[in-house]
């Protein structure tokens, strides 16, 4: 009874003490689980995956990714694993936009593998740097250290307690490289179209893995950090702020070629040599580019439909272009035009679907290549290519099948 009387007379202090105790016990439990997992993972490495010869690994790290926490996670849970497996680790800490792209492109000798420790922008720069080189390319592995990947975790970390599942995801991302299990992955190529003669062979291309996003949904996603004071509701706040905006519409003409599994014309276009010239703001660098011939697993045939072009125009609030695997098991571009969103109270009702990207497209175009020719009024808007912003200029988007090797456990091969 004395204990109950003390608690009743000091209920505020007791409540605070109980909360601190629960947090401390949860933090201790999480720490023990992480230590146990890392100990088991290290034991597994020593037993099965220690390299017979020293292998050189280049780690391209964006130190400001994920609110400057990516470097901490890498050094605590990834770098010790690489050293234990017998890898020689070289770390490149990027300090400006384009640093990783230039560094990888100008390397005299490629390492045995490249580890991307950053977000989508860092992975895009590494892929671009590799694709601009000649000869054989080294495989890459992408660690889920970006903010967008970590925030996708379903578990909410109370008071900043580290998520055990997230640490396990880092270990799983390293496993394919330790086992030397890689698969080919297609990439998306972006070329700026020369407005004077309509050609696409004057500017240095960039490459990406995740595709292009342009329009309202991308603007909402990019602006959500401005509403940080709303906490987990900042995405909803960003969407609500656009409810009555007057600059939703995107007007563009498009020209596309139908999907092709690989033919003589495709192979000839891959082997074409391109010379770079001054490019303006969309791309940077003024050196020659030559793509080495890509190995194809399918016999080259003559496809009369490959060179056919179809034209159209669209007015939409959001345009997405992604690389997908079709039913015939080869890579193609899927362009989605979303025009069902309209400003006003109806949009406010759709905010839950908007934040989850569950809006159905009004038009879907399947293609091997597609050109976008935005209206002159769209000059102030920006494309988002793998999370990086570029001027909304006329561009040609094409798929490069089986372009790079990626260490990945759960990956469906795309031809």
PyMOL commands that set and color helices and strands:
alter all, ss='L'
color gray80, all
select helices_A, chain A and resi 2-9+11-49+65-68+70-77+79-84+99-105+120-131+147-150+158-160+164-179+216-241+264-270+345-349+351-355+376-380
alter helices_A, ss='H'
color red, helices_A
select strands_A, chain A and resi 55-62+87-94+113-118+139-144+182-192+206-208+212-215+250-257+273-274+289-290+310-316+318-325+331-338+363-367+369-374+382-385+388-391+395-407
alter strands_A, ss='S'
color yellow, strands_A
deselect
rebuild
show_as cartoon
